[in-house]
Amino acid sequence: MAEDKTAVIEETKPYYALEDRPPLLETTLLGLQHMLAMFVGIITPPLIIAGAAGLDTAETGFFVSMALIMSGITSFIQCRRFGPLGSGLLGVHGTSFTFVPMAIAAANAGGVPLVLGMALVTSPVEAIISRFIKQARKLFPPIVSGTVVMLIGLSLIEAGIQDFGGGAGAGEAFGSPQNLLLGSFVLIVIIICNRFAKGLVSIGSVAIGLVAGYLVSIPLGIIDFSAVAEAGWITAPRPFYFGLDFSWGHLLPWVLAYFITSIETIGDLTAIAETSNEPVTGQIHRDRLARGMLADAFGSALAAIFNSMPNTTFSQNIGVIQITKVGSRVVGYAVAVILLLLGFVPKIGALVSVMPNAVLGGATLALFGMVATSGIKIITKRGLDDRKLFIMSIALSFGLGLNYRPDIVEQLPEFLATVLSSGVAVGALLAIGLNLLLPGSSAE
Protein backbone atom coordinates (compact mmCIF):
# COMPACT_ATOMS: atom_id res chain seq x y z
CA MET A 1 0.00 0.00 0.00
CA ALA A 2 2.84 2.37 0.88
CA GLU A 3 4.50 1.54 -2.45
CA ASP A 4 1.27 2.37 -4.34
CA LYS A 5 0.99 5.70 -2.53
CA THR A 6 4.61 6.55 -3.36
CA ALA A 7 3.98 5.67 -7.00
CA VAL A 8 1.00 8.04 -7.16
CA ILE A 9 3.05 10.87 -5.62
CA GLU A 10 5.88 10.28 -8.09
CA GLU A 11 3.40 10.22 -10.99
CA THR A 12 1.98 13.63 -10.06
CA LYS A 13 5.38 15.29 -9.66
CA PRO A 14 6.42 17.53 -12.56
CA TYR A 15 9.17 16.16 -14.78
CA TYR A 16 11.08 19.36 -14.09
CA ALA A 17 10.12 21.16 -10.87
CA LEU A 18 10.17 24.90 -10.26
CA GLU A 19 13.87 25.15 -9.35
CA ASP A 20 15.11 22.61 -11.93
CA ARG A 21 17.11 23.64 -15.00
CA PRO A 22 16.31 21.54 -18.08
CA PRO A 23 18.99 21.20 -20.79
CA LEU A 24 19.14 24.09 -23.28
CA LEU A 25 17.54 22.19 -26.17
CA GLU A 26 14.64 20.95 -24.04
CA THR A 27 14.20 24.41 -22.55
CA THR A 28 14.01 25.95 -26.03
CA LEU A 29 11.49 23.38 -27.28
CA LEU A 30 9.34 23.81 -24.17
CA GLY A 31 9.50 27.59 -24.61
CA LEU A 32 8.35 27.24 -28.23
CA GLN A 33 5.38 25.12 -27.10
CA HIS A 34 4.31 27.80 -24.64
CA MET A 35 4.76 30.51 -27.29
CA LEU A 36 2.53 28.63 -29.77
CA ALA A 37 -0.16 28.24 -27.10
CA MET A 38 -0.21 31.99 -26.36
CA PHE A 39 0.76 33.64 -29.67
CA VAL A 40 -2.80 34.07 -30.96
CA GLY A 41 -3.95 35.44 -27.61
CA ILE A 42 -1.20 38.06 -27.70
CA ILE A 43 -1.67 39.32 -31.27
CA THR A 44 -5.49 39.24 -31.48
CA PRO A 45 -6.34 42.13 -29.08
CA PRO A 46 -3.96 44.62 -30.80
CA LEU A 47 -5.30 43.57 -34.21
CA ILE A 48 -8.89 44.20 -33.06
CA ILE A 49 -8.06 47.57 -31.47
CA ALA A 50 -5.97 48.61 -34.48
CA GLY A 51 -9.02 47.99 -36.66
CA ALA A 52 -11.30 49.96 -34.33
CA ALA A 53 -8.83 52.87 -34.18
CA GLY A 54 -8.26 52.91 -37.95
CA LEU A 55 -4.50 52.31 -37.85
CA ASP A 56 -2.77 51.73 -41.18
CA THR A 57 -0.79 48.56 -41.95
CA ALA A 58 2.57 49.92 -40.73
CA GLU A 59 1.08 51.22 -37.46
CA THR A 60 -0.77 47.94 -36.94
CA GLY A 61 2.48 46.00 -37.42
CA PHE A 62 4.23 48.23 -34.88
CA PHE A 63 1.32 47.80 -32.43
CA VAL A 64 1.57 44.00 -32.74
CA SER A 65 5.38 44.07 -32.36
CA MET A 66 5.08 46.11 -29.16
CA ALA A 67 2.54 43.60 -27.79
CA LEU A 68 5.03 40.75 -28.35
CA ILE A 69 7.94 42.69 -26.83
CA MET A 70 6.00 43.74 -23.75
CA SER A 71 4.65 40.21 -23.28
CA GLY A 72 8.24 38.97 -23.30
CA ILE A 73 9.42 41.57 -20.76
CA THR A 74 6.48 41.07 -18.38
CA SER A 75 6.76 37.26 -18.64
CA PHE A 76 10.41 37.50 -17.58
CA ILE A 77 9.52 39.75 -14.63
CA GLN A 78 6.75 37.37 -13.51
CA CYS A 79 8.97 34.27 -13.71
CA ARG A 80 12.29 35.74 -12.55
CA ARG A 81 11.05 37.90 -9.63
CA PHE A 82 12.60 41.30 -8.98
CA GLY A 83 12.17 42.38 -5.36
CA PRO A 84 8.43 42.74 -4.74
CA LEU A 85 7.64 42.08 -8.43
CA GLY A 86 6.99 38.61 -9.81
CA SER A 87 5.62 35.38 -8.38
CA GLY A 88 8.68 33.33 -9.40
CA LEU A 89 6.35 30.70 -10.92
CA LEU A 90 6.13 29.66 -14.56
CA GLY A 91 3.44 32.26 -15.25
CA VAL A 92 3.77 33.78 -18.71
CA HIS A 93 2.10 37.06 -19.71
CA GLY A 94 0.22 38.37 -22.71
CA THR A 95 -2.28 41.03 -23.77
CA SER A 96 -5.56 40.43 -22.00
CA PHE A 97 -8.93 39.89 -23.74
CA THR A 98 -10.64 41.28 -20.64
CA PHE A 99 -9.75 44.82 -21.72
CA VAL A 100 -10.89 44.48 -25.35
CA PRO A 101 -14.49 45.77 -24.90
CA MET A 102 -13.26 48.81 -22.94
CA ALA A 103 -10.45 49.37 -25.43
CA ILE A 104 -12.83 49.22 -28.41
CA ALA A 105 -15.02 51.89 -26.78
CA ALA A 106 -11.96 54.04 -26.04
CA ALA A 107 -10.55 53.52 -29.55
CA ASN A 108 -13.85 54.60 -31.10
CA ALA A 109 -13.92 57.72 -28.89
CA GLY A 110 -10.27 58.81 -28.92
CA GLY A 111 -8.14 56.32 -30.85
CA VAL A 112 -5.11 54.45 -29.51
CA PRO A 113 -3.95 57.41 -27.30
CA LEU A 114 -7.12 57.09 -25.20
CA VAL A 115 -6.73 53.31 -24.98
CA LEU A 116 -3.15 53.60 -23.71
CA GLY A 117 -3.93 56.53 -21.42
CA MET A 118 -6.77 54.71 -19.71
CA ALA A 119 -4.65 51.56 -19.36
CA LEU A 120 -1.84 53.53 -17.70
CA VAL A 121 -3.98 55.62 -15.34
CA THR A 122 -5.93 52.63 -14.02
CA SER A 123 -3.02 50.15 -13.77
CA PRO A 124 -2.40 50.94 -10.04
CA VAL A 125 -5.79 49.36 -9.29
CA GLU A 126 -4.26 45.88 -9.40
CA ALA A 127 -1.33 46.98 -7.24
CA ILE A 128 -3.80 48.19 -4.60
CA ILE A 129 -5.83 44.97 -4.80
CA SER A 130 -2.65 42.93 -4.25
CA ARG A 131 -2.59 44.35 -0.71
CA PHE A 132 -6.18 43.16 -0.09
CA ILE A 133 -6.35 39.75 -1.76
CA LYS A 134 -8.76 38.16 0.72
CA GLN A 135 -11.24 41.06 0.54
CA ALA A 136 -11.05 41.17 -3.27
CA ARG A 137 -11.95 37.51 -3.53
CA LYS A 138 -15.00 38.13 -1.33
CA LEU A 139 -16.09 41.04 -3.55
CA PHE A 140 -15.66 38.94 -6.70
CA PRO A 141 -16.85 35.42 -5.86
CA PRO A 142 -17.34 32.93 -8.74
CA ILE A 143 -20.87 34.13 -9.51
CA VAL A 144 -19.59 37.69 -10.08
CA SER A 145 -16.28 36.96 -11.83
CA GLY A 146 -17.83 34.18 -13.93
CA THR A 147 -20.74 36.38 -15.04
CA VAL A 148 -18.38 39.19 -16.04
CA VAL A 149 -16.08 36.82 -17.95
CA MET A 150 -19.11 35.37 -19.77
CA LEU A 151 -20.35 38.88 -20.54
CA ILE A 152 -16.94 39.84 -21.96
CA GLY A 153 -16.94 36.83 -24.27
CA LEU A 154 -20.51 37.39 -25.45
CA SER A 155 -19.97 41.11 -26.05
CA LEU A 156 -16.90 40.40 -28.19
CA ILE A 157 -18.73 38.02 -30.50
CA GLU A 158 -20.02 41.01 -32.50
CA ALA A 159 -16.42 41.96 -33.36
CA GLY A 160 -15.67 38.35 -34.22
CA ILE A 161 -18.60 37.92 -36.60
CA GLN A 162 -17.77 41.24 -38.27
CA ASP A 163 -14.26 40.03 -39.07
CA PHE A 164 -15.68 36.68 -40.14
CA GLY A 165 -17.62 38.49 -42.86
CA GLY A 166 -14.57 40.47 -44.01
CA GLY A 167 -14.18 43.29 -41.49
CA ALA A 168 -15.54 46.81 -41.11
CA GLY A 169 -13.79 48.08 -44.24
CA ALA A 170 -14.89 45.26 -46.52
CA GLY A 171 -17.65 47.33 -48.16
CA GLU A 172 -19.60 45.35 -50.74
CA ALA A 173 -17.35 42.33 -50.16
CA PHE A 174 -18.70 41.96 -46.60
CA GLY A 175 -20.31 38.53 -46.26
CA SER A 176 -19.05 37.41 -49.66
CA PRO A 177 -18.89 33.62 -50.26
CA GLN A 178 -15.09 33.81 -50.31
CA ASN A 179 -14.91 35.46 -46.88
CA LEU A 180 -17.50 33.12 -45.36
CA LEU A 181 -15.79 30.02 -46.77
CA LEU A 182 -12.38 31.22 -45.58
CA GLY A 183 -13.62 31.93 -42.06
CA SER A 184 -15.47 28.60 -41.99
CA PHE A 185 -12.33 26.76 -43.12
CA VAL A 186 -10.34 28.25 -40.21
CA LEU A 187 -13.11 27.34 -37.77
CA ILE A 188 -13.31 23.75 -39.07
CA VAL A 189 -9.53 23.30 -38.71
CA ILE A 190 -9.75 24.58 -35.13
CA ILE A 191 -12.61 22.20 -34.31
CA ILE A 192 -10.81 19.18 -35.79
CA CYS A 193 -7.53 19.94 -34.00
CA ASN A 194 -9.21 20.77 -30.69
CA ARG A 195 -11.63 17.85 -30.50
CA PHE A 196 -9.93 15.03 -32.42
CA ALA A 197 -6.23 15.65 -31.70
CA LYS A 198 -4.36 15.40 -28.43
CA GLY A 199 -1.57 17.16 -26.58
CA LEU A 200 -0.04 20.29 -28.04
CA VAL A 201 -1.97 20.01 -31.32
CA SER A 202 -5.17 20.31 -29.32
CA ILE A 203 -3.84 23.19 -27.19
CA GLY A 204 -2.46 24.99 -30.26
CA SER A 205 -5.62 24.44 -32.33
CA VAL A 206 -6.35 28.16 -32.76
CA ALA A 207 -2.79 28.91 -33.91
CA ILE A 208 -2.92 25.98 -36.35
CA GLY A 209 -6.26 27.21 -37.72
CA LEU A 210 -4.85 30.71 -38.26
CA VAL A 211 -1.76 29.42 -40.05
CA ALA A 212 -3.88 27.13 -42.25
CA GLY A 213 -6.23 29.98 -43.18
CA TYR A 214 -3.30 32.30 -43.87
CA LEU A 215 -1.63 29.79 -46.19
CA VAL A 216 -4.90 29.15 -48.08
CA SER A 217 -5.33 32.91 -48.54
CA ILE A 218 -2.00 33.29 -50.40
CA PRO A 219 -2.99 31.46 -53.64
CA LEU A 220 -6.37 33.22 -53.52
CA GLY A 221 -4.48 36.51 -53.99
CA ILE A 222 -6.20 38.34 -51.13
CA ILE A 223 -3.03 39.17 -49.16
CA ASP A 224 -0.98 42.22 -50.09
CA PHE A 225 2.62 41.52 -49.02
CA SER A 226 3.93 44.96 -49.99
CA ALA A 227 3.82 46.09 -46.34
CA VAL A 228 5.92 43.06 -45.37
CA ALA A 229 8.52 43.89 -48.04
CA GLU A 230 8.69 47.50 -46.85
CA ALA A 231 9.02 46.58 -43.16
CA GLY A 232 12.52 46.60 -41.67
CA TRP A 233 14.30 43.76 -39.94
CA ILE A 234 14.82 45.41 -36.57
CA THR A 235 12.52 47.66 -34.54
CA ALA A 236 13.14 49.52 -31.31
CA PRO A 237 10.50 50.23 -28.66
CA ARG A 238 9.58 53.92 -28.64
CA PRO A 239 7.84 55.19 -25.50
CA PHE A 240 4.65 57.22 -26.02
CA TYR A 241 4.79 56.68 -29.81
CA PHE A 242 0.98 56.95 -30.08
CA GLY A 243 0.67 59.41 -27.19
CA LEU A 244 -1.69 59.28 -24.20
CA ASP A 245 -5.16 60.63 -23.56
CA PHE A 246 -7.68 60.46 -20.71
CA SER A 247 -11.45 60.59 -20.25
CA TRP A 248 -13.33 60.46 -16.95
CA GLY A 249 -16.26 58.80 -18.67
CA HIS A 250 -14.15 55.74 -19.54
CA LEU A 251 -12.61 55.36 -16.08
CA LEU A 252 -15.08 52.96 -14.42
CA PRO A 253 -15.01 50.21 -17.10
CA TRP A 254 -11.18 50.12 -16.98
CA VAL A 255 -11.13 49.98 -13.17
CA LEU A 256 -13.56 47.05 -13.23
CA ALA A 257 -11.46 45.32 -15.90
CA TYR A 258 -8.42 45.45 -13.63
CA PHE A 259 -10.54 44.02 -10.81
CA ILE A 260 -11.47 41.09 -13.05
CA THR A 261 -7.91 40.44 -14.21
CA SER A 262 -6.77 40.56 -10.56
CA ILE A 263 -9.12 37.70 -9.70
CA GLU A 264 -8.03 35.84 -12.86
CA THR A 265 -4.37 36.23 -11.85
CA ILE A 266 -5.09 34.83 -8.40
CA GLY A 267 -6.74 31.81 -10.05
CA ASP A 268 -4.02 31.38 -12.67
CA LEU A 269 -1.10 31.55 -10.22
CA THR A 270 -2.86 29.16 -7.84
CA ALA A 271 -3.44 26.68 -10.68
CA ILE A 272 0.21 27.03 -11.82
CA ALA A 273 1.45 26.43 -8.27
CA GLU A 274 -0.79 23.40 -7.88
CA THR A 275 0.28 21.96 -11.25
CA SER A 276 3.94 22.53 -10.33
CA ASN A 277 3.52 20.83 -6.91
CA GLU A 278 4.10 24.10 -5.09
CA PRO A 279 2.07 25.12 -1.99
CA VAL A 280 -1.33 26.71 -2.67
CA THR A 281 -2.00 27.78 0.91
CA GLY A 282 -0.03 29.57 3.59
CA GLN A 283 2.27 32.57 3.64
CA ILE A 284 4.50 31.46 0.75
CA HIS A 285 1.53 31.26 -1.61
CA ARG A 286 0.00 34.54 -0.38
CA ASP A 287 3.34 36.30 -0.95
CA ARG A 288 3.56 34.84 -4.46
CA LEU A 289 0.03 36.02 -5.27
CA ALA A 290 0.79 39.54 -4.03
CA ARG A 291 4.05 39.75 -5.99
CA GLY A 292 2.40 38.25 -9.07
CA MET A 293 -0.37 40.86 -9.03
CA LEU A 294 2.19 43.63 -8.54
CA ALA A 295 4.01 42.30 -11.60
CA ASP A 296 0.72 42.46 -13.51
CA ALA A 297 0.18 46.09 -12.49
CA PHE A 298 3.76 47.14 -13.24
CA GLY A 299 3.74 45.25 -16.55
CA SER A 300 0.47 46.85 -17.64
CA ALA A 301 1.78 50.35 -16.85
CA LEU A 302 5.03 49.62 -18.68
CA ALA A 303 3.06 48.23 -21.63
CA ALA A 304 0.97 51.41 -21.89
CA ILE A 305 4.12 53.55 -21.92
CA PHE A 306 5.56 51.39 -24.70
CA ASN A 307 2.41 51.34 -26.84
CA SER A 308 0.77 48.08 -25.82
CA MET A 309 -2.39 46.98 -24.03
CA PRO A 310 -2.45 45.68 -20.42
CA ASN A 311 -0.69 42.39 -19.71
CA THR A 312 -1.77 39.59 -17.42
CA THR A 313 -1.07 35.91 -16.78
CA PHE A 314 -2.28 33.55 -19.52
CA SER A 315 -4.60 30.73 -18.45
CA GLN A 316 -4.10 28.61 -21.59
CA ASN A 317 -0.45 28.00 -20.73
CA ILE A 318 -1.45 26.14 -17.58
CA GLY A 319 -2.56 23.36 -19.93
CA VAL A 320 0.95 23.21 -21.41
CA ILE A 321 2.40 22.75 -17.91
CA GLN A 322 -0.10 19.96 -17.24
CA ILE A 323 0.75 18.15 -20.47
CA THR A 324 4.54 18.53 -20.32
CA LYS A 325 4.74 18.16 -16.52
CA VAL A 326 7.37 20.91 -16.51
CA GLY A 327 7.00 23.74 -14.01
CA SER A 328 10.55 25.10 -14.21
CA ARG A 329 10.71 28.89 -14.25
CA VAL A 330 13.68 28.63 -16.64
CA VAL A 331 11.17 27.68 -19.34
CA GLY A 332 9.51 31.02 -18.68
CA TYR A 333 12.79 32.75 -19.45
CA ALA A 334 12.90 30.90 -22.78
CA VAL A 335 9.34 32.02 -23.58
CA ALA A 336 10.31 35.63 -22.80
CA VAL A 337 13.37 35.50 -25.08
CA ILE A 338 11.35 33.98 -27.96
CA LEU A 339 8.63 36.64 -27.65
CA LEU A 340 11.25 39.41 -27.57
CA LEU A 341 12.92 38.05 -30.72
CA LEU A 342 9.55 37.90 -32.50
CA GLY A 343 8.70 41.44 -31.43
CA PHE A 344 12.02 42.98 -32.40
CA VAL A 345 11.64 41.76 -36.01
CA PRO A 346 9.11 44.13 -37.69
CA LYS A 347 8.56 41.79 -40.61
CA ILE A 348 6.84 39.34 -38.26
CA GLY A 349 4.48 42.06 -37.08
CA ALA A 350 3.88 43.04 -40.71
CA LEU A 351 3.12 39.42 -41.67
CA VAL A 352 0.51 39.30 -38.92
CA SER A 353 -0.97 42.72 -39.79
CA VAL A 354 -1.79 41.70 -43.40
CA MET A 355 -3.77 38.65 -42.26
CA PRO A 356 -7.22 38.63 -43.94
CA ASN A 357 -10.03 39.67 -41.59
CA ALA A 358 -12.01 36.53 -42.43
CA VAL A 359 -9.13 34.35 -41.20
CA LEU A 360 -8.93 36.34 -37.97
CA GLY A 361 -12.72 36.17 -37.61
CA GLY A 362 -12.77 32.39 -37.89
CA ALA A 363 -10.30 32.18 -35.01
CA THR A 364 -11.73 34.96 -32.82
CA LEU A 365 -15.25 33.54 -32.99
CA ALA A 366 -13.89 30.34 -31.48
CA LEU A 367 -11.80 32.25 -28.94
CA PHE A 368 -14.60 34.53 -27.81
CA GLY A 369 -16.96 31.58 -27.51
CA MET A 370 -14.37 29.87 -25.31
CA VAL A 371 -14.12 33.01 -23.15
CA ALA A 372 -17.90 33.01 -22.67
CA THR A 373 -18.06 29.32 -21.81
CA SER A 374 -15.13 29.65 -19.40
CA GLY A 375 -17.31 32.14 -17.53
CA ILE A 376 -20.07 29.53 -17.34
CA LYS A 377 -17.51 27.02 -16.03
CA ILE A 378 -16.48 29.44 -13.26
CA ILE A 379 -20.11 30.03 -12.23
CA THR A 380 -21.13 26.35 -12.16
CA LYS A 381 -17.98 25.01 -10.49
CA ARG A 382 -19.72 24.90 -7.10
CA GLY A 383 -23.23 24.27 -8.35
CA LEU A 384 -25.95 26.51 -9.73
CA ASP A 385 -28.94 27.58 -7.63
CA ASP A 386 -31.82 30.02 -8.12
CA ARG A 387 -29.90 32.89 -6.52
CA LYS A 388 -26.97 32.53 -8.90
CA LEU A 389 -29.31 32.18 -11.88
CA PHE A 390 -31.12 35.38 -10.89
CA ILE A 391 -27.89 37.40 -10.48
CA MET A 392 -26.55 36.08 -13.77
CA SER A 393 -29.76 36.72 -15.70
CA ILE A 394 -30.11 40.36 -14.56
CA ALA A 395 -26.43 41.17 -15.16
CA LEU A 396 -26.44 39.55 -18.62
CA SER A 397 -29.73 41.15 -19.65
CA PHE A 398 -28.58 44.70 -18.95
CA GLY A 399 -24.98 44.10 -20.02
CA LEU A 400 -25.86 42.62 -23.41
CA GLY A 401 -28.87 44.93 -23.81
CA LEU A 402 -26.60 47.98 -23.63
CA ASN A 403 -24.25 46.42 -26.17
CA TYR A 404 -27.18 45.92 -28.54
CA ARG A 405 -28.71 49.38 -28.02
CA PRO A 406 -26.10 51.79 -26.57
CA ASP A 407 -28.23 54.69 -27.81
CA ILE A 408 -30.67 54.10 -24.93
CA VAL A 409 -28.43 56.23 -22.66
CA GLU A 410 -27.63 58.98 -25.16
CA GLN A 411 -30.11 61.46 -23.61
CA LEU A 412 -28.47 61.21 -20.19
CA PRO A 413 -25.72 63.67 -19.10
CA GLU A 414 -22.55 63.05 -21.13
CA PHE A 415 -20.45 61.63 -18.28
CA LEU A 416 -23.20 59.23 -17.19
CA ALA A 417 -23.92 58.22 -20.78
CA THR A 418 -20.27 57.33 -21.37
CA VAL A 419 -20.08 55.23 -18.19
CA LEU A 420 -23.34 53.42 -18.87
CA SER A 421 -22.50 52.79 -22.52
CA SER A 422 -20.17 49.96 -21.40
CA GLY A 423 -22.36 46.90 -21.12
CA VAL A 424 -19.58 44.96 -19.38
CA ALA A 425 -19.20 47.66 -16.70
CA VAL A 426 -22.95 47.85 -16.06
CA GLY A 427 -23.27 44.06 -15.95
CA ALA A 428 -20.32 43.82 -13.53
CA LEU A 429 -21.78 46.49 -11.21
CA LEU A 430 -25.16 44.74 -11.19
CA ALA A 431 -23.57 41.37 -10.42
CA ILE A 432 -21.51 42.88 -7.57
CA GLY A 433 -24.49 44.76 -6.13
CA LEU A 434 -26.93 41.84 -6.32
CA ASN A 435 -24.37 39.47 -4.82
CA LEU A 436 -23.93 41.80 -1.84
CA LEU A 437 -27.66 42.55 -1.41
CA LEU A 438 -29.19 39.10 -1.91
CA PRO A 439 -28.50 36.71 0.98
CA GLY A 440 -26.59 33.57 0.02
CA SER A 441 -25.89 30.27 1.77
CA SER A 442 -23.23 29.93 4.45
CA ALA A 443 -21.04 28.02 1.99
CA GLU A 444 -21.18 30.95 -0.45
C-alpha angles and dihedrals in degrees: 000000000000089000091053091050091050090050091053091050091049091048093055095048115103116253087235115024127212096276096039122109113216118206115277096254093049091045091053094048092047090049090052090052091053091046092053091050093053105030096092091046090054099047100038100070094051090047091053094046092045088056092048092048094046097239117173123239095269093048091046090052090050091048090053092046091053090050090055094046094048091046088055094049095046092045089055092049092049094049100036100043120218112204107297092355123090135028094235089229127117092269112144123198136222142158109296125237089207090078097047098092091049091044093051090053091047092046091052091049102040111356126237094325090065092046092053094041093053091046091053098044094049098041093095088067091081092046089055092047090052087068091054104040097146094050092046092055090052091051092049107038118168094275091058100038092041093050092049093048090050090048091051091052094046093047091052094054090083090062090046096052091046091057090043088062093048105281136272094295097049094101112181090358091066109120093008116160090248093055094044093048092047093050091045091051091055091048092049092051090051092049093049094047094043099046105029103033129066139217120005094353088061093045092046094045095118093050091048091050091051093049091047092050091046092052092048090051093059098070089042087064096229097122120083107207095184091101089054091051091049094048117099127237098240130040130185125212111252116198116229092003091152094032129229133269136177138209126182090210092064096046101092098053091051093048090052090048090057089049089055095047089049090059090044090052091051089052094044096049091046091052091047091050091048093048090048093050092247122140116277096189135048135042096310092058094043090052091050091051092050093048091044092054091047088053088052092052094045092045093050092050091047090048092053091051090051096046103264138114124255118294129219140162115291117235096198092066091064086072090057090054090050093050098043095036088220118132098163113138088216087074087059089057089054091051090051093051092048092050091048092051091050092048096047091057106077093195089068091054089047092051089054094044093058093054110129113256091233090059091050090046093054089055099040093051088059092043095048091047088053090050090053094047091047086060090054089050091054092050096047097042091099098030134278122258135172093269093055091045091052094049091046095047095051094045093047094045095055095035095052092035091060090048090054096044110020089160090076089084098042094102093056121093110291097249093049092044091054093049094046093045089077106086091191092055093048092046091049093050091049092049091049093046096046092046090054095043102042113071115240134193122281090253090057 
